[in-house]
Amino acid sequence: MQSREIETNVAKIHVRVGGHGPAVVLLHGFGTTGDMWGHLASALIEDHMVIAPDLRGLGLSSKPDGGYDKKNQAADVWGCPGRPGGAFD
């Protein structure tokens, strides 16, 4: 897995990405980071593109003053994955 910083939705999101194939986005809960998915990512990386971001305000992602509602978090994640027009195309 490689680490990248993606600027999206007025936030800088730290993302771990690796593998090839259909994208699988692994989202952590409050108080954790994308690192929690290491073992599962290892199993999926053989035939999937695994994307494990640190959500806004957590881990190595930026900590802006606002935007911590689910709508903004969804926009942050939408800017990360390997979808058509996404950050990993």
Summary of the structure (lengths in Angstrom):
residues: 89
radius of gyration: 12.2
end to end distance: 16.1
largest distance: 38.0
contacts: 267
relative contact order: 0.27
helix: 22%
strand: 26%
